[in-house]
């Protein structure tokens, strides 16, 4: 029998291991943890005992309670992830070397939040052995006493957080003696914003602790400045929190705002138009639109190819904008729609080589004017 007190994720790993080895698995977990994690543990065959969430100083804290349960079961093993240093040693032996090798020895910062402290401490100990110049930074949610400890040497907590399994009110055996150069504290709304950004920009569906980690890594990047390499860990999946941080009503009940997909999508579309159409191609377009005889016999092949590429880019920009149209307000649609129509007409009348030379300038000027108008409109809407 393997017994453990867990906020969920270590317990899930142990349940898989016990299944593979044929062991009984007993998990003690605070009842405040997400329903998805608790149900997953049960689906994996673990014997799950939910208990009230109380501070570590309380004898009925889930960690202490799991230790007592292990003592009562003949032959049981208590994993004791918080104070069993096999935890951090595993990361010193595997995760740390993997990071160092993949970075080819060029690393400026390591950032991670701590639950047990095993991941952060094991990696930090290894990296400092390779280079003392690597900054090891504790990421903290509000409510964790470790931010105060790292900053002042005193354990003192302030506020609270909706994130699961990270932050602590004590120095675990795994964290004890680990190098900590500084600590960064991240509020819940910032972490939520980062999580939704990771989903929409990177296609990564992740858990709350990752929002803390990535936000802290971004803050460290700001502090160090350009040209530095920083590593953090994406340690939790979002599927275990669908009813919580990925649920609008749940967030609102905690005083948090769910980022708006409409704002993101329109911003992405407008940025695509501005960056790729205007900055990259407008000067080129002006050059290509100078009076020339657009006959295949006289035009330069490079000019014809460039002209064709530009038209394709404009059409692709329009296609990229189109899927986001349902999310735009009526006011924005009324502003953009006529310009889109003008653009479509302009493409149809684009000065290809078989057109008369005297029409080229007028049509080119009209297309350039459309570009200017739609970019001004988008920049106005964004402002």
Phi and psi in degrees as a GROMACS rama.xvg file:
@    title "Ramachandran Plot"
@    xaxis  label "Phi"
@    yaxis  label "Psi"
@TYPE xy
-113.004  128.071  UNK-2
-117.61  137.971  UNK-3
-151.771  144.104  UNK-4
-95.9179  124.638  UNK-5
-149.283  151.968  UNK-6
-83.0688  0.326459  UNK-7
135.673  -52.8828  UNK-8
-71.8684  -43.1372  UNK-9
-63.5434  -38.1151  UNK-10
-61.0238  -38.6051  UNK-11
-63.3992  -43.4696  UNK-12
-62.2254  -43.071  UNK-13
-64.4585  -37.9764  UNK-14
-61.5007  -42.1331  UNK-15
-61.6419  -45.5997  UNK-16
-62.0864  -44.2498  UNK-17
-63.7063  -37.311  UNK-18
-60.4033  -44.2542  UNK-19
-66.532  -32.6571  UNK-20
-97.7844  -7.19615  UNK-21
78.4633  26.9829  UNK-22
-95.5804  155.77  UNK-23
-77.8681  141.059  UNK-24
-124.945  121.627  UNK-25
-115.549  120.789  UNK-26
-116.246  129.316  UNK-27
-108.82  123.193  UNK-28
-139.139  139.449  UNK-29
-61.1094  140.133  UNK-30
-68.9486  -9.49225  UNK-31
-82.2759  -7.74837  UNK-32
-72.4468  162.795  UNK-33
-63.4613  145.882  UNK-34
-61.0466  -33.997  UNK-35
-61.1393  -42.9758  UNK-36
-67.438  -42.8801  UNK-37
-63.5197  -43.9624  UNK-38
-68.9123  -34.7783  UNK-39
-63.6975  -42.3806  UNK-40
-58.6684  -42.9251  UNK-41
-66.7812  -39.2094  UNK-42
-63.1297  -30.4754  UNK-43
-80.1297  -1.73141  UNK-44
95.1187  4.63925  UNK-45
-73.5521  149.173  UNK-46
-86.7413  107.748  UNK-47
-101.742  126.9  UNK-48
-117.869  107.439  UNK-49
-84.8324  139.444  UNK-50
-134.819  156.901  UNK-51
-59.2402  145.101  UNK-52
-81.4392  114.473  UNK-53
-132.468  157.897  UNK-54
-61.5553  161.858  UNK-55
-61.6873  -30.2081  UNK-56
-66.8467  -18.5136  UNK-57
-77.7673  134.292  UNK-58
-59.1423  -23.5719  UNK-59
-95.9045  13.1073  UNK-60
-55.6443  142.947  UNK-61
-58.5762  -31.2049  UNK-62
-69.749  -49.124  UNK-63
-64.2104  -39.3549  UNK-64
-63.8063  -39.5461  UNK-65
-64.47  -35.3573  UNK-66
-63.9583  -41.1881  UNK-67
-67.6654  -39.1084  UNK-68
-62.567  -41.3432  UNK-69
-61.5075  -37.6156  UNK-70
-66.5253  -28.6761  UNK-71
-83.4545  -15.6083  UNK-72
-99.8336  118.254  UNK-73
-56.7552  127.942  UNK-74
75.8879  5.57188  UNK-75
-73.6319  151.646  UNK-76
-112.803  130.044  UNK-77
-96.2616  116.389  UNK-78
-64.2749  -38.8832  UNK-79
51.4073  54.9046  UNK-80
-58.5607  -27.7075  UNK-81
-72.6537  -37.1344  UNK-82
-120.627  5.32809  UNK-83
-89.2521  109.473  UNK-84
-72.6551  -4.11573  UNK-85
-61.1716  -24.5366  UNK-86
-60.1705  -60.6695  UNK-87
-70.4743  -29.5582  UNK-88
-64.6726  -35.8728  UNK-89
-60.7908  -38.3467  UNK-90
-75.9475  -31.8887  UNK-91
-67.3874  -30.7699  UNK-92
-85.3519  -25.6686  UNK-93
-124.656  -59.9072  UNK-94
-64.2641  -45.653  UNK-95
-58.7079  -53.4016  UNK-96
-59.5072  -36.6989  UNK-97
-61.9363  -44.3072  UNK-98
-63.0557  -47.894  UNK-99
-62.3891  -42.3768  UNK-100
-67.8513  -42.7868  UNK-101
-69.4076  -26.8435  UNK-102
-86.8415  -0.931766  UNK-103
54.419  37.0639  UNK-104
74.9276  8.983  UNK-105
-112.599  94.2954  UNK-106
-145.357  133.96  UNK-107
-110.088  -25.5052  UNK-108
-151.976  142.735  UNK-109
-123.236  124.92  UNK-110
-129.86  132.101  UNK-111
-162.447  148.023  UNK-112
-79.5171  165.99  UNK-113
-128.382  137.539  UNK-114
-109.354  -77.1911  UNK-115
-76.5851  -25.9708  UNK-116
92.656  -4.9445  UNK-117
-65.0653  -47.4705  UNK-118
-64.6117  -52.4146  UNK-119
-57.8513  -51.6572  UNK-120
-67.5208  -44.0656  UNK-121
-61.7743  -44.317  UNK-122
-67.1378  -43.5783  UNK-123
-61.3706  -42.7312  UNK-124
-61.9467  -42.6809  UNK-125
-67.1989  -46.226  UNK-126
-64.147  -38.2395  UNK-127
-65.8733  -28.5887  UNK-128
-67.7623  -30.287  UNK-129
-81.5441  -39.8884  UNK-130
-158.597  120.044  UNK-131
-69.1762  -13.3253  UNK-132
-76.2905  -16.7588  UNK-133
-68.4889  122.614  UNK-134
-82.8531  127.566  UNK-135
-107.275  117.428  UNK-136
-124.356  127.924  UNK-137
-81.8895  124.392  UNK-138
-92.6595  135.474  UNK-139
-135.466  137.929  UNK-140
-82.4875  165.116  UNK-141
-63.2275  147.476  UNK-142
96.9298  -14.4417  UNK-143
-86.606  133.26  UNK-144
-79.605  -8.94622  UNK-145
-72.5951  -26.3143  UNK-146
-63.4638  -46.6021  UNK-147
-64.434  -41.3673  UNK-148
-61.2892  -44.8195  UNK-149
-69.4401  -29.0769  UNK-150
-89.5914  -36.9572  UNK-151
-124.866  -12.6898  UNK-152
89.479  -3.10971  UNK-153
-112.276  138.58  UNK-154
-81.9804  111.977  UNK-155
-151.143  128.296  UNK-156
-102.132  154.47  UNK-157
-146.429  125.44  UNK-158
79.9093  -161.48  UNK-159
-152.38  172.696  UNK-160
-146.659  151.927  UNK-161
-89.3757  -4.9262  UNK-162
-71.7373  148.718  UNK-163
-102.463  139.899  UNK-164
78.0396  5.13042  UNK-165
-130.105  163.91  UNK-166
83.1489  150.089  UNK-167
-155.077  160.654  UNK-168
-105.864  3.68541  UNK-169
-146.949  167.554  UNK-170
-93.7474  110.305  UNK-171
-73.6068  163.959  UNK-172
-62.4106  -31.0142  UNK-173
-69.238  -35.7685  UNK-174
-83.0807  -25.3199  UNK-175
-57.6258  127.259  UNK-176
82.9872  -2.50403  UNK-177
-76.7451  146.079  UNK-178
-70.6666  131.544  UNK-179
-134.264  108.568  UNK-180
-82.1067  -33.4589  UNK-181
-166.726  171.691  UNK-182
-128.122  147.247  UNK-183
-125.799  129.868  UNK-184
-105.868  133.087  UNK-185
-120.045  130.892  UNK-186
-80.1478  161.359  UNK-187
-61.6681  -41.185  UNK-188
-64.1196  -39.2154  UNK-189
-62.4079  -43.327  UNK-190
-62.7161  -41.5654  UNK-191
-63.9147  -44.2813  UNK-192
-59.0945  -41.8204  UNK-193
-64.4878  -41.7888  UNK-194
-61.4038  -44.3859  UNK-195
-69.2101  -34.5293  UNK-196
-63.9386  -41.3669  UNK-197
-64.1679  -37.0013  UNK-198
-66.4434  -48.4751  UNK-199
-76.8774  -35.5299  UNK-200
-89.4561  -37.3457  UNK-201
-111.39  -9.08422  UNK-202
72.1717  25.6879  UNK-203
-107.605  119.62  UNK-204
-102.623  102.756  UNK-205
-127.984  167.425  UNK-206
-90.2774  171.63  UNK-207
-59.1968  -38.5444  UNK-208
-62.4457  -28.5705  UNK-209
-67.6682  -36.5237  UNK-210
-59.6609  -40.9491  UNK-211
-64.3721  -46.464  UNK-212
-61.4733  -50.1699  UNK-213
-69.2101  -40.1753  UNK-214
-61.4602  -39.9755  UNK-215
-68.4137  -36.5542  UNK-216
-64.5844  -39.8648  UNK-217
-64.4163  -41.3085  UNK-218
-64.9334  -40.6432  UNK-219
-63.0648  -37.9096  UNK-220
-61.1365  -40.4055  UNK-221
-62.5708  -41.6573  UNK-222
-68.8722  -38.3261  UNK-223
-80.0283  -29.2765  UNK-224
92.0034  175.198  UNK-225
-60.7586  153.219  UNK-226
89.3227  7.56703  UNK-227
-107.362  150.64  UNK-228
-109.202  125.066  UNK-229
-126.524  138.484  UNK-230
-120.516  137.93  UNK-231
-134.036  -173.329  UNK-232
-127.711  134.985  UNK-233
-94.5401  89.2309  UNK-234
-98.0634  3.91805  UNK-235
-155.31  142.55  UNK-236
-91.7862  153.385  UNK-237
-77.2349  -19.9468  UNK-238
-62.6579  -23.1176  UNK-239
-81.3853  0.0932073  UNK-240
-133.274  24.4807  UNK-241
-59.8857  -33.4229  UNK-242
-84.8432  -0.761241  UNK-243
-121.597  -95.2752  UNK-244
-68.8638  -14.4725  UNK-245
-102.591  15.9896  UNK-246
-119.352  121.408  UNK-247
-60.9451  -44.8994  UNK-248
-65.5699  -40.1651  UNK-249
-63.8066  -43.3256  UNK-250
-61.2161  -44.9411  UNK-251
-62.8033  -34.5956  UNK-252
-67.0149  -18.5353  UNK-253
-103.586  11.4607  UNK-254
75.8423  23.2827  UNK-255
-112.499  155.172  UNK-256
-106.228  130.892  UNK-257
-81.2769  124.377  UNK-258
-54.7776  145.1  UNK-259
-90.6756  121.137  UNK-260
-66.3335  -31.0576  UNK-261
-61.3208  -44.68  UNK-262
-63.0336  -42.3369  UNK-263
-63.6748  -46.8067  UNK-264
-66.0464  -41.9043  UNK-265
-69.1842  -36.912  UNK-266
-62.4149  -41.5793  UNK-267
-62.2892  -44.6368  UNK-268
-64.5328  -45.732  UNK-269
-66.8107  -36.628  UNK-270
-66.1886  -38.1305  UNK-271
-60.8532  -46.568  UNK-272
-60.8846  -47.4505  UNK-273
-64.2281  -50.34  UNK-274
-68.2493  -50.7984  UNK-275
-86.1407  -31.2377  UNK-276
-88.1172  -50.0063  UNK-277
-77.5044  -62.3589  UNK-278
-60.7339  -44.424  UNK-279
-81.9536  -31.9372  UNK-280
-120.522  -14.9365  UNK-281
-66.2935  -45.2863  UNK-282
-62.0246  -40.992  UNK-283
-62.1127  -41.3726  UNK-284
-60.9924  -46.849  UNK-285
-58.4529  -40.8135  UNK-286
-65.0934  -43.975  UNK-287
-69.9083  -21.2443  UNK-288
-87.6708  1.19068  UNK-289
-63.3266  152.974  UNK-290
-54.0412  118.678  UNK-291
-141.993  161.167  UNK-292
-87.9419  106.161  UNK-293
-81.7191  59.3563  UNK-294
-110.968  140.119  UNK-295
-59.2466  -28.1168  UNK-296
-75.0238  -23.1719  UNK-297
-114.424  -26.2722  UNK-298
-74.2835  146.618  UNK-299
-71.5655  137.954  UNK-300
-55.1468  -36.2565  UNK-301
-64.3124  -36.7577  UNK-302
-66.7575  -43.1427  UNK-303
-64.7509  -42.6567  UNK-304
-65.8782  -41.1899  UNK-305
-65.6368  -40.7408  UNK-306
-61.2814  -44.0938  UNK-307
-63.7507  -42.3611  UNK-308
-61.9378  -42.3615  UNK-309
-61.7769  -44.9153  UNK-310
-60.5107  -41.4814  UNK-311
-64.1064  -37.9206  UNK-312
-65.0892  -42.8741  UNK-313
-61.315  -43.0939  UNK-314
-64.9126  -39.5779  UNK-315
-65.9239  -39.2574  UNK-316
-60.2533  -40.6152  UNK-317
-64.866  -41.2552  UNK-318
-64.5827  -36.6935  UNK-319
-67.1585  -33.7115  UNK-320
-73.3065  -35.0529  UNK-321
-55.8878  -46.8702  UNK-322
-60.8698  -19.8586  UNK-323
-90.7632  -7.05136  UNK-324
-58.0103  -39.5958  UNK-325
-61.655  -18.5893  UNK-326
-90.7127  -4.43835  UNK-327
-83.9691  150.527  UNK-328
-73.9759  163.058  UNK-329
-60.8796  -36.4609  UNK-330
-63.0682  -43.1427  UNK-331
-66.7299  -41.3715  UNK-332
-61.0308  -41.9028  UNK-333
-64.0677  -28.9735  UNK-334
-76.7587  -42.2695  UNK-335
-86.4165  -34.5365  UNK-336
-53.7174  -48.9755  UNK-337
-61.086  -34.1873  UNK-338
-69.4932  -37.1946  UNK-339
-62.8242  -44.9679  UNK-340
-59.8589  -42.1223  UNK-341
-63.3478  -38.0556  UNK-342
-64.2061  -45.1756  UNK-343
-59.4515  -41.7269  UNK-344
-64.7499  -39.1592  UNK-345
-64.139  -39.6144  UNK-346
-62.6763  -42.125  UNK-347
-62.4404  -32.8313  UNK-348
-100.374  14.8041  UNK-349
-56.811  141.834  UNK-350
-75.628  83.6407  UNK-351
-78.4587  169.191  UNK-352
-58.5137  -24.3911  UNK-353
-86.3431  3.5421  UNK-354
-86.774  160.159  UNK-355
-71.828  137.416  UNK-356
-58.2406  -32.7359  UNK-357
-72.0163  -11.0255  UNK-358
-94.2933  -13.1803  UNK-359
-61.8547  -48.9144  UNK-360
-60.5717  -45.9438  UNK-361
-62.8518  -43.5771  UNK-362
-68.7432  -39.3643  UNK-363
-64.0902  -43.028  UNK-364
-61.3767  -38.5364  UNK-365
-64.7658  -39.0098  UNK-366
-70.6553  -40.0423  UNK-367
-63.1514  -41.1882  UNK-368
-62.6158  -39.0008  UNK-369
-61.2196  -44.4741  UNK-370
-56.3598  -46.723  UNK-371
-62.1821  -43.3345  UNK-372
-65.0192  -46.2239  UNK-373
-69.4307  -33.7441  UNK-374
-70.1927  -40.5722  UNK-375
-60.8325  -42.8183  UNK-376
-62.6863  -45.1451  UNK-377
-65.4556  -43.3892  UNK-378
-64.5285  -35.9358  UNK-379
-65.9569  -43.9922  UNK-380
-62.3618  -43.6002  UNK-381
-64.5169  -38.3486  UNK-382
